[in-house]
Amino acid sequence: MGLAYEAFVDIWRLARKYRFQKLDDKRWEQFIADADKLLGRYRKTEAETLFRYLFKAVHDYYEQISV
């Protein structure tokens, strides 16, 4: 499969891991750390920008429900 597909799947799995629920401080830090580890897979590849855009969308969702 291509990197774009892998980026979509990784973001979906990340969001699913945190169950689309409000995150406390500890879970928020883990969420960011998990995303940073995933980003390492895509750095300096054609899929890096896509991964960052997808992560921003998921990040914004969690930020919005965690306020």
PDB file as gemmi writes it, atoms N, CA and C in Angstrom:
CRYST1    1.000    1.000    1.000  90.00  90.00  90.00 P 1                      
ATOM      1  N   MET A   1       0.838  -1.181   0.000  1.00  0.00           N  
ATOM      2  CA  MET A   1       0.000   0.000   0.000  1.00  0.00           C  
ATOM      3  C   MET A   1       0.884   1.245   0.000  1.00  0.00           C  
ATOM      4  N   GLY A   2       0.313   2.345  -0.419  1.00  0.00           N  
ATOM      5  CA  GLY A   2       1.064   3.581  -0.482  1.00  0.00           C  
ATOM      6  C   GLY A   2       1.137   4.303   0.847  1.00  0.00           C  
ATOM      7  N   LEU A   3       2.045   5.241   0.905  1.00  0.00           N  
ATOM      8  CA  LEU A   3       2.223   6.023   2.128  1.00  0.00           C  
ATOM      9  C   LEU A   3       0.981   6.833   2.498  1.00  0.00           C  
ATOM     10  N   ALA A   4       0.260   7.343   1.516  1.00  0.00           N  
ATOM     11  CA  ALA A   4      -0.951   8.121   1.817  1.00  0.00           C  
ATOM     12  C   ALA A   4      -1.960   7.246   2.558  1.00  0.00           C  
ATOM     13  N   TYR A   5      -2.160   6.038   2.069  1.00  0.00           N  
ATOM     14  CA  TYR A   5      -3.072   5.105   2.730  1.00  0.00           C  
ATOM     15  C   TYR A   5      -2.600   4.819   4.153  1.00  0.00           C  
ATOM     16  N   GLU A   6      -1.313   4.574   4.320  1.00  0.00           N  
ATOM     17  CA  GLU A   6      -0.766   4.293   5.646  1.00  0.00           C  
ATOM     18  C   GLU A   6      -0.971   5.473   6.596  1.00  0.00           C  
ATOM     19  N   ALA A   7      -0.822   6.693   6.089  1.00  0.00           N  
ATOM     20  CA  ALA A   7      -1.037   7.875   6.917  1.00  0.00           C  
ATOM     21  C   ALA A   7      -2.488   7.937   7.390  1.00  0.00           C  
ATOM     22  N   PHE A   8      -3.429   7.693   6.479  1.00  0.00           N  
ATOM     23  CA  PHE A   8      -4.843   7.676   6.865  1.00  0.00           C  
ATOM     24  C   PHE A   8      -5.105   6.623   7.938  1.00  0.00           C  
ATOM     25  N   VAL A   9      -4.582   5.436   7.727  1.00  0.00           N  
ATOM     26  CA  VAL A   9      -4.803   4.345   8.679  1.00  0.00           C  
ATOM     27  C   VAL A   9      -4.171   4.668  10.023  1.00  0.00           C  
ATOM     28  N   ASP A  10      -2.958   5.197  10.029  1.00  0.00           N  
ATOM     29  CA  ASP A  10      -2.307   5.547  11.289  1.00  0.00           C  
ATOM     30  C   ASP A  10      -3.089   6.607  12.058  1.00  0.00           C  
ATOM     31  N   ILE A  11      -3.593   7.599  11.362  1.00  0.00           N  
ATOM     32  CA  ILE A  11      -4.375   8.647  12.035  1.00  0.00           C  
ATOM     33  C   ILE A  11      -5.672   8.049  12.578  1.00  0.00           C  
ATOM     34  N   TRP A  12      -6.325   7.211  11.790  1.00  0.00           N  
ATOM     35  CA  TRP A  12      -7.558   6.567  12.258  1.00  0.00           C  
ATOM     36  C   TRP A  12      -7.286   5.741  13.513  1.00  0.00           C  
ATOM     37  N   ARG A  13      -6.231   4.962  13.498  1.00  0.00           N  
ATOM     38  CA  ARG A  13      -5.901   4.138  14.670  1.00  0.00           C  
ATOM     39  C   ARG A  13      -5.568   4.992  15.887  1.00  0.00           C  
ATOM     40  N   LEU A  14      -4.889   6.101  15.660  1.00  0.00           N  
ATOM     41  CA  LEU A  14      -4.578   7.010  16.765  1.00  0.00           C  
ATOM     42  C   LEU A  14      -5.867   7.557  17.373  1.00  0.00           C  
ATOM     43  N   ALA A  15      -6.774   8.034  16.534  1.00  0.00           N  
ATOM     44  CA  ALA A  15      -8.041   8.580  17.029  1.00  0.00           C  
ATOM     45  C   ALA A  15      -8.852   7.488  17.733  1.00  0.00           C  
ATOM     46  N   ARG A  16      -8.889   6.315  17.155  1.00  0.00           N  
ATOM     47  CA  ARG A  16      -9.639   5.206  17.747  1.00  0.00           C  
ATOM     48  C   ARG A  16      -9.046   4.790  19.092  1.00  0.00           C  
ATOM     49  N   LYS A  17      -7.740   4.851  19.214  1.00  0.00           N  
ATOM     50  CA  LYS A  17      -7.077   4.494  20.472  1.00  0.00           C  
ATOM     51  C   LYS A  17      -7.581   5.360  21.618  1.00  0.00           C  
ATOM     52  N   TYR A  18      -7.844   6.620  21.322  1.00  0.00           N  
ATOM     53  CA  TYR A  18      -8.287   7.551  22.360  1.00  0.00           C  
ATOM     54  C   TYR A  18      -9.807   7.679  22.398  1.00  0.00           C  
ATOM     55  N   ARG A  19     -10.507   6.825  21.636  1.00  0.00           N  
ATOM     56  CA  ARG A  19     -11.948   6.613  21.712  1.00  0.00           C  
ATOM     57  C   ARG A  19     -12.803   7.858  21.493  1.00  0.00           C  
ATOM     58  N   PHE A  20     -12.254   8.860  20.851  1.00  0.00           N  
ATOM     59  CA  PHE A  20     -13.014  10.068  20.527  1.00  0.00           C  
ATOM     60  C   PHE A  20     -13.656  10.674  21.772  1.00  0.00           C  
ATOM     61  N   GLN A  21     -12.946  10.574  22.903  1.00  0.00           N  
ATOM     62  CA  GLN A  21     -13.463  11.091  24.168  1.00  0.00           C  
ATOM     63  C   GLN A  21     -12.566  12.203  24.689  1.00  0.00           C  
ATOM     64  N   LYS A  22     -13.127  12.983  25.602  1.00  0.00           N  
ATOM     65  CA  LYS A  22     -12.384  14.066  26.240  1.00  0.00           C  
ATOM     66  C   LYS A  22     -11.110  13.501  26.872  1.00  0.00           C  
ATOM     67  N   LEU A  23      -9.996  14.234  26.707  1.00  0.00           N  
ATOM     68  CA  LEU A  23      -8.708  13.773  27.225  1.00  0.00           C  
ATOM     69  C   LEU A  23      -8.302  14.606  28.436  1.00  0.00           C  
ATOM     70  N   ASP A  24      -7.869  13.927  29.495  1.00  0.00           N  
ATOM     71  CA  ASP A  24      -7.293  14.657  30.611  1.00  0.00           C  
ATOM     72  C   ASP A  24      -5.844  14.995  30.258  1.00  0.00           C  
ATOM     73  N   ASP A  25      -5.158  15.703  31.135  1.00  0.00           N  
ATOM     74  CA  ASP A  25      -3.793  16.156  30.831  1.00  0.00           C  
ATOM     75  C   ASP A  25      -2.846  14.999  30.512  1.00  0.00           C  
ATOM     76  N   LYS A  26      -2.933  13.943  31.288  1.00  0.00           N  
ATOM     77  CA  LYS A  26      -2.040  12.797  31.078  1.00  0.00           C  
ATOM     78  C   LYS A  26      -2.307  12.147  29.719  1.00  0.00           C  
ATOM     79  N   ARG A  27      -3.584  11.923  29.382  1.00  0.00           N  
ATOM     80  CA  ARG A  27      -3.930  11.305  28.096  1.00  0.00           C  
ATOM     81  C   ARG A  27      -3.585  12.233  26.935  1.00  0.00           C  
ATOM     82  N   TRP A  28      -3.734  13.552  27.156  1.00  0.00           N  
ATOM     83  CA  TRP A  28      -3.396  14.513  26.106  1.00  0.00           C  
ATOM     84  C   TRP A  28      -1.909  14.420  25.777  1.00  0.00           C  
ATOM     85  N   GLU A  29      -1.073  14.388  26.806  1.00  0.00           N  
ATOM     86  CA  GLU A  29       0.371  14.276  26.587  1.00  0.00           C  
ATOM     87  C   GLU A  29       0.718  12.982  25.862  1.00  0.00           C  
ATOM     88  N   GLN A  30       0.049  11.888  26.210  1.00  0.00           N  
ATOM     89  CA  GLN A  30       0.305  10.609  25.545  1.00  0.00           C  
ATOM     90  C   GLN A  30      -0.151  10.659  24.093  1.00  0.00           C  
ATOM     91  N   PHE A  31      -1.287  11.297  23.850  1.00  0.00           N  
ATOM     92  CA  PHE A  31      -1.805  11.469  22.492  1.00  0.00           C  
ATOM     93  C   PHE A  31      -0.781  12.191  21.613  1.00  0.00           C  
ATOM     94  N   ILE A  32      -0.226  13.287  22.138  1.00  0.00           N  
ATOM     95  CA  ILE A  32       0.772  14.055  21.395  1.00  0.00           C  
ATOM     96  C   ILE A  32       2.037  13.223  21.177  1.00  0.00           C  
ATOM     97  N   ALA A  33       2.470  12.506  22.199  1.00  0.00           N  
ATOM     98  CA  ALA A  33       3.670  11.669  22.080  1.00  0.00           C  
ATOM     99  C   ALA A  33       3.460  10.555  21.045  1.00  0.00           C  
ATOM    100  N   ASP A  34       2.289   9.939  21.065  1.00  0.00           N  
ATOM    101  CA  ASP A  34       1.994   8.890  20.078  1.00  0.00           C  
ATOM    102  C   ASP A  34       2.009   9.457  18.664  1.00  0.00           C  
ATOM    103  N   ALA A  35       1.426  10.633  18.491  1.00  0.00           N  
ATOM    104  CA  ALA A  35       1.399  11.266  17.166  1.00  0.00           C  
ATOM    105  C   ALA A  35       2.812  11.605  16.704  1.00  0.00           C  
ATOM    106  N   ASP A  36       3.634  12.078  17.613  1.00  0.00           N  
ATOM    107  CA  ASP A  36       5.006  12.427  17.251  1.00  0.00           C  
ATOM    108  C   ASP A  36       5.782  11.183  16.799  1.00  0.00           C  
ATOM    109  N   LYS A  37       5.555  10.062  17.467  1.00  0.00           N  
ATOM    110  CA  LYS A  37       6.202   8.812  17.050  1.00  0.00           C  
ATOM    111  C   LYS A  37       5.752   8.427  15.645  1.00  0.00           C  
ATOM    112  N   LEU A  38       4.454   8.549  15.396  1.00  0.00           N  
ATOM    113  CA  LEU A  38       3.931   8.228  14.063  1.00  0.00           C  
ATOM    114  C   LEU A  38       4.505   9.168  13.009  1.00  0.00           C  
ATOM    115  N   LEU A  39       4.605  10.429  13.339  1.00  0.00           N  
ATOM    116  CA  LEU A  39       5.139  11.402  12.390  1.00  0.00           C  
ATOM    117  C   LEU A  39       6.533  11.002  11.932  1.00  0.00           C  
ATOM    118  N   GLY A  40       7.291  10.393  12.816  1.00  0.00           N  
ATOM    119  CA  GLY A  40       8.632   9.932  12.451  1.00  0.00           C  
ATOM    120  C   GLY A  40       8.637   9.012  11.245  1.00  0.00           C  
ATOM    121  N   ARG A  41       7.559   8.260  11.055  1.00  0.00           N  
ATOM    122  CA  ARG A  41       7.449   7.363   9.898  1.00  0.00           C  
ATOM    123  C   ARG A  41       7.331   8.136   8.590  1.00  0.00           C  
ATOM    124  N   TYR A  42       6.822   9.359   8.668  1.00  0.00           N  
ATOM    125  CA  TYR A  42       6.497  10.105   7.452  1.00  0.00           C  
ATOM    126  C   TYR A  42       7.416  11.300   7.194  1.00  0.00           C  
ATOM    127  N   ARG A  43       8.303  11.596   8.136  1.00  0.00           N  
ATOM    128  CA  ARG A  43       9.213  12.732   7.945  1.00  0.00           C  
ATOM    129  C   ARG A  43      10.016  12.542   6.667  1.00  0.00           C  
ATOM    130  N   LYS A  44      10.093  13.622   5.935  1.00  0.00           N  
ATOM    131  CA  LYS A  44      10.870  13.672   4.692  1.00  0.00           C  
ATOM    132  C   LYS A  44      10.368  12.676   3.639  1.00  0.00           C  
ATOM    133  N   THR A  45       9.064  12.406   3.682  1.00  0.00           N  
ATOM    134  CA  THR A  45       8.449  11.583   2.639  1.00  0.00           C  
ATOM    135  C   THR A  45       7.360  12.408   1.970  1.00  0.00           C  
ATOM    136  N   GLU A  46       6.816  11.871   0.912  1.00  0.00           N  
ATOM    137  CA  GLU A  46       5.729  12.549   0.205  1.00  0.00           C  
ATOM    138  C   GLU A  46       4.467  12.636   1.060  1.00  0.00           C  
ATOM    139  N   ALA A  47       4.341  11.797   2.057  1.00  0.00           N  
ATOM    140  CA  ALA A  47       3.130  11.759   2.886  1.00  0.00           C  
ATOM    141  C   ALA A  47       3.215  12.621   4.140  1.00  0.00           C  
ATOM    142  N   GLU A  48       4.340  13.280   4.372  1.00  0.00           N  
ATOM    143  CA  GLU A  48       4.479  14.061   5.607  1.00  0.00           C  
ATOM    144  C   GLU A  48       3.424  15.156   5.716  1.00  0.00           C  
ATOM    145  N   THR A  49       3.227  15.917   4.672  1.00  0.00           N  
ATOM    146  CA  THR A  49       2.252  17.007   4.727  1.00  0.00           C  
ATOM    147  C   THR A  49       0.848  16.457   4.941  1.00  0.00           C  
ATOM    148  N   LEU A  50       0.502  15.391   4.255  1.00  0.00           N  
ATOM    149  CA  LEU A  50      -0.810  14.777   4.442  1.00  0.00           C  
ATOM    150  C   LEU A  50      -0.986  14.332   5.887  1.00  0.00           C  
ATOM    151  N   PHE A  51       0.016  13.667   6.445  1.00  0.00           N  
ATOM    152  CA  PHE A  51      -0.073  13.223   7.832  1.00  0.00           C  
ATOM    153  C   PHE A  51      -0.292  14.423   8.753  1.00  0.00           C  
ATOM    154  N   ARG A  52       0.454  15.481   8.533  1.00  0.00           N  
ATOM    155  CA  ARG A  52       0.311  16.671   9.382  1.00  0.00           C  
ATOM    156  C   ARG A  52      -1.088  17.272   9.279  1.00  0.00           C  
ATOM    157  N   TYR A  53      -1.652  17.341   8.080  1.00  0.00           N  
ATOM    158  CA  TYR A  53      -3.007  17.868   7.912  1.00  0.00           C  
ATOM    159  C   TYR A  53      -4.035  16.977   8.608  1.00  0.00           C  
ATOM    160  N   LEU A  54      -3.903  15.686   8.433  1.00  0.00           N  
ATOM    161  CA  LEU A  54      -4.834  14.763   9.078  1.00  0.00           C  
ATOM    162  C   LEU A  54      -4.711  14.832  10.593  1.00  0.00           C  
ATOM    163  N   PHE A  55      -3.469  14.887  11.071  1.00  0.00           N  
ATOM    164  CA  PHE A  55      -3.281  14.983  12.522  1.00  0.00           C  
ATOM    165  C   PHE A  55      -3.866  16.284  13.060  1.00  0.00           C  
ATOM    166  N   LYS A  56      -3.689  17.377  12.337  1.00  0.00           N  
ATOM    167  CA  LYS A  56      -4.244  18.659  12.794  1.00  0.00           C  
ATOM    168  C   LYS A  56      -5.754  18.559  12.941  1.00  0.00           C  
ATOM    169  N   ALA A  57      -6.415  17.915  12.004  1.00  0.00           N  
ATOM    170  CA  ALA A  57      -7.868  17.761  12.088  1.00  0.00           C  
ATOM    171  C   ALA A  57      -8.262  16.963  13.333  1.00  0.00           C  
ATOM    172  N   VAL A  58      -7.570  15.863  13.592  1.00  0.00           N  
ATOM    173  CA  VAL A  58      -7.875  15.043  14.764  1.00  0.00           C  
ATOM    174  C   VAL A  58      -7.502  15.801  16.036  1.00  0.00           C  
ATOM    175  N   HIS A  59      -6.367  16.459  16.030  1.00  0.00           N  
ATOM    176  CA  HIS A  59      -5.929  17.269  17.172  1.00  0.00           C  
ATOM    177  C   HIS A  59      -6.968  18.326  17.498  1.00  0.00           C  
ATOM    178  N   ASP A  60      -7.437  19.037  16.495  1.00  0.00           N  
ATOM    179  CA  ASP A  60      -8.443  20.090  16.706  1.00  0.00           C  
ATOM    180  C   ASP A  60      -9.730  19.515  17.286  1.00  0.00           C  
ATOM    181  N   TYR A  61     -10.126  18.334  16.837  1.00  0.00           N  
ATOM    182  CA  TYR A  61     -11.317  17.691  17.370  1.00  0.00           C  
ATOM    183  C   TYR A  61     -11.131  17.424  18.867  1.00  0.00           C  
ATOM    184  N   TYR A  62     -10.023  16.799  19.241  1.00  0.00           N  
ATOM    185  CA  TYR A  62      -9.797  16.496  20.648  1.00  0.00           C  
ATOM    186  C   TYR A  62      -9.661  17.769  21.478  1.00  0.00           C  
ATOM    187  N   GLU A  63      -9.038  18.769  20.926  1.00  0.00           N  
ATOM    188  CA  GLU A  63      -8.907  20.034  21.636  1.00  0.00           C  
ATOM    189  C   GLU A  63     -10.291  20.638  21.892  1.00  0.00           C  
ATOM    190  N   GLN A  64     -11.139  20.585  20.906  1.00  0.00           N  
ATOM    191  CA  GLN A  64     -12.481  21.152  21.019  1.00  0.00           C  
ATOM    192  C   GLN A  64     -13.325  20.423  22.075  1.00  0.00           C  
ATOM    193  N   ILE A  65     -13.271  19.098  22.099  1.00  0.00           N  
ATOM    194  CA  ILE A  65     -14.095  18.376  23.080  1.00  0.00           C  
ATOM    195  C   ILE A  65     -13.462  18.353  24.471  1.00  0.00           C  
ATOM    196  N   SER A  66     -12.200  18.716  24.577  1.00  0.00           N  
ATOM    197  CA  SER A  66     -11.524  18.686  25.872  1.00  0.00           C  
ATOM    198  C   SER A  66     -11.552  20.017  26.601  1.00  0.00           C  
ATOM    199  N   VAL A  67     -12.201  20.998  26.027  1.00  0.00           N  
ATOM    200  CA  VAL A  67     -12.275  22.320  26.666  1.00  0.00           C  
ATOM    201  C   VAL A  67     -13.323  22.317  27.734  1.00  0.00           C  
TER     202      VAL A  67                                                      
END                                                                             
